[in-house]
């Protein structure tokens, strides 16, 4: 039986590329197309990748698209406020049901990331041309598979601590910068059945999404974020009557008095 490809939707604002000649020179087809191409390059027929952008009808994320998405990648910056809360509600529901989410770079201030983290998600930053060294601090994690102990992004925006996020379930990467700052640049979280990965490299003015190591990270992240278990609808608050456990049959053939006698 042929295995179905993993369904990935690459979402981006696609604003910088349309208003900035500098960004358009780096990403003439948009950052979303560079990310899509990297996933196809790394994963081939194992993935079916579509793109979606803020300027499309329903911002490219209809109910049908979200239902047909195993993993969603999210790049946002200047258009956070243009994403309607109703869409954030629907994305959050899909994540809780098991859709993977990969939040990139300035997406740390997106509505969906803030909603899922429950914190300010603020950080220290400097837009310059710092050298960034991305250090693998959890080499056993699947997202780090096949990577060297560290790799260099020659020019990049600096992100530094304190990064106001909850304690990550797994910390895969830490970055250091030429100014001396450090940053938790690769963080994993779980919400409901959904797996979330935040990865900071990816400023719009630098060709980060063409870098082989970054493409390798994103491909690994997509594979990790995919939860193959069927989606489970989480019920609302349920009142449990006294004796429900005994009546449920979960005790099997063991009689209550036998439990008392045998422990």
C-alpha positions in Angstrom: 0.0 0.0 0.0 1.4 3.4 -1.0 1.7 5.7 2.0 -0.1 9.0 1.6 2.1 12.1 1.6 2.1 14.3 4.7 0.0 17.4 4.0 1.8 20.7 4.7 0.4 24.2 4.4 3.1 27.0 4.3 1.5 30.2 5.4 3.1 33.7 5.1 1.9 37.3 5.2 3.6 38.0 1.8 3.7 41.7 2.7 7.4 42.5 2.9 8.0 40.9 -0.5 5.4 43.1 -2.2 6.4 46.5 -0.6 10.2 46.2 -0.1 12.6 46.0 -3.0 15.3 44.7 -0.7 13.2 41.8 0.4 11.9 41.1 -3.1 15.5 40.9 -4.2 16.1 38.1 -1.7 12.8 36.4 -2.1 11.4 37.2 -5.5 8.7 34.5 -5.3 8.0 35.2 -1.6 9.3 33.5 1.6 6.5 31.0 1.4 7.7 29.7 -1.9 11.3 29.4 -0.6 10.1 27.5 2.4 7.9 25.3 0.2 10.7 24.6 -2.1 13.0 23.6 0.8 10.5 21.1 2.1 10.1 19.5 -1.3 13.8 19.5 -1.8 14.4 17.7 1.5 11.4 15.4 1.7 10.3 14.8 -1.9 7.2 12.7 -2.4 6.8 12.2 1.3 5.1 15.6 1.5 2.3 17.5 -0.5 3.0 21.2 0.2 0.6 24.0 -0.6 1.1 27.7 0.2 -1.3 30.2 1.6 -1.0 34.0 2.2 -2.7 36.8 4.1 -4.0 38.5 0.9 -5.9 35.5 -0.3 -9.7 35.0 0.3 -10.1 33.7 3.9 -6.4 34.4 4.3 -5.8 31.2 2.4 -6.9 29.1 5.4 -10.5 28.0 4.9 -12.1 25.3 7.0 -11.4 22.9 4.1 -7.7 23.8 3.9 -7.2 23.5 7.7 -9.0 20.1 7.7 -6.7 19.0 4.9 -3.5 20.1 6.7 -1.3 17.8 8.8 1.3 20.5 9.6 1.0 24.3 9.3 4.0 26.6 9.1 3.5 30.2 10.0 5.6 33.3 9.1 4.2 36.7 10.2 5.5 40.1 11.2 3.8 43.4 10.2 0.4 41.8 9.6 -0.3 40.2 12.9 -3.3 42.4 13.6 -4.8 41.6 10.2 -5.3 38.0 11.2 -8.9 37.8 12.5 -9.5 36.2 15.9 -12.0 33.8 14.3 -9.2 32.3 12.2 -7.0 32.1 15.3 -9.8 30.2 17.0 -10.0 27.7 14.2 -6.3 27.1 14.0 -6.1 26.7 17.8 -8.9 24.1 17.6 -7.0 22.2 14.9 -3.8 22.2 16.9 -5.6 20.9 19.9 -7.0 18.1 17.7 -3.5 17.1 16.5 -2.4 19.4 13.6 1.3 20.3 13.9 2.3 24.0 14.0 5.7 25.4 13.1 6.1 29.1 14.0 8.9 31.0 12.4 11.0 34.0 13.3 8.8 37.1 14.1 5.8 34.8 14.3 6.6 34.7 18.0 4.3 37.7 18.2 1.5 36.2 16.1 -1.9 35.8 17.6 -1.9 32.1 17.3 1.5 31.6 19.0 0.6 34.0 21.9 -2.8 32.2 22.3 -1.1 28.8 22.5 1.7 30.0 24.8 -0.4 32.2 27.1 2.5 34.6 27.6 3.8 37.9 26.1 6.3 36.0 23.9 8.4 39.2 23.9 12.2 39.2 23.4 15.3 41.5 22.9 16.2 42.2 19.3 18.6 44.2 17.1 18.2 44.5 13.3 21.8 44.4 12.1 24.0 41.9 10.3 25.1 39.8 13.3 26.7 36.4 12.8 24.4 33.8 14.4 25.7 30.4 15.5 22.9 27.9 16.0 24.0 25.3 18.6 22.4 21.8 18.9 21.7 21.3 22.6 19.6 18.1 22.2 21.3 16.0 19.6 19.0 13.1 20.4 15.9 15.0 19.4 14.4 14.1 15.9 14.5 17.8 14.8 18.3 17.7 15.2 18.8 14.5 13.2 21.5 14.7 10.6 22.8 18.2 11.7 26.3 19.1 12.8 26.9 20.2 16.4 26.5 23.8 15.3 26.0 25.8 12.1 26.5 29.5 11.2 24.1 32.0 9.7 26.6 34.6 8.4 24.2 37.6 8.7 21.0 37.8 10.6 18.9 39.9 13.0 19.7 39.4 16.6 17.1 37.8 18.9 18.1 37.7 22.6 16.9 36.8 26.1 14.7 37.2 27.9 12.3 35.3 25.7 8.9 35.5 27.5 7.6 32.0 26.7 6.6 29.0 29.0 9.4 26.6 29.7 9.7 24.5 26.5 8.9 20.8 26.6 12.1 20.3 24.7 14.9 22.8 23.9 16.6 21.7 20.6 18.7 24.8 19.6 20.3 27.8 21.3 21.8 30.6 19.2 24.7 32.9 20.1 25.3 36.2 18.3 28.4 38.4 17.6 27.1 40.9 20.1 27.4 38.4 22.9 23.7 37.6 23.2 22.2 34.1 23.5 18.6 33.0 22.6 16.5 29.8 22.8 16.1 29.5 19.1 14.5 26.1 18.7 11.7 25.2 21.2 9.1 22.4 21.3 5.8 22.5 23.0 2.7 20.2 23.2 -0.9 21.6 23.4 -3.7 19.0 23.4 -2.7 16.5 20.7 -0.8 19.1 18.7 3.0 19.5 18.5 4.4 23.0 18.2 7.9 24.0 17.2 9.3 27.6 17.3 12.4 28.3 15.2 13.8 31.8 15.2 16.1 32.0 12.1 14.3 33.6 9.1 14.5 37.4 8.9 13.1 38.7 5.6 16.2 40.6 4.6 18.5 37.6 4.6 18.5 34.5 2.5 18.1 32.2 5.5 15.4 30.0 4.0 17.8 29.0 1.2 20.5 27.8 3.6 20.8 24.0 3.6 21.0 23.6 7.4 17.9 25.7 7.9 16.0 23.7 5.2 17.1 20.5 7.0 15.8 21.8 10.3 12.4 22.7 8.8 12.1 19.3 7.1 12.9 17.5 10.4 10.4 19.8 12.2 7.6 19.0 9.8 8.1 15.2 10.3 8.3 15.7 14.1 5.2 17.9 14.3 3.0 15.5 12.4 0.8 13.5 14.8 -0.5 10.5 12.8 -3.1 9.6 15.4 -6.7 10.3 14.3 -8.0 13.6 15.5 -10.0 13.3 18.7 -12.7 15.9 19.6 -12.1 16.9 23.2 -15.5 17.1 25.0 -16.6 20.0 27.1 -17.0 19.9 30.8 -18.8 16.7 31.9 -20.5 16.1 35.2 -19.6 12.6 36.5 -22.2 11.0 38.7 -21.0 9.1 41.8 -20.6 5.4 40.8 -19.9 6.1 37.1 -16.6 4.2 37.2 -18.2 1.0 38.7 -21.1 1.3 36.2 -18.8 1.8 33.2 -17.5 -1.8 33.2 -13.9 -0.6 33.4 -13.4 -2.8 36.4 -14.0 -5.8 34.2 -14.8 -9.1 35.9 -13.3 -8.1 39.3 -16.0 -7.6 41.9 -15.7 -4.6 44.2 -15.5 -6.8 47.3 -12.6 -8.8 45.7 -10.8 -5.5 45.2 -11.2 -4.8 48.9 -9.9 -8.2 49.9 -7.0 -8.4 47.4 -6.0 -4.8 47.4 
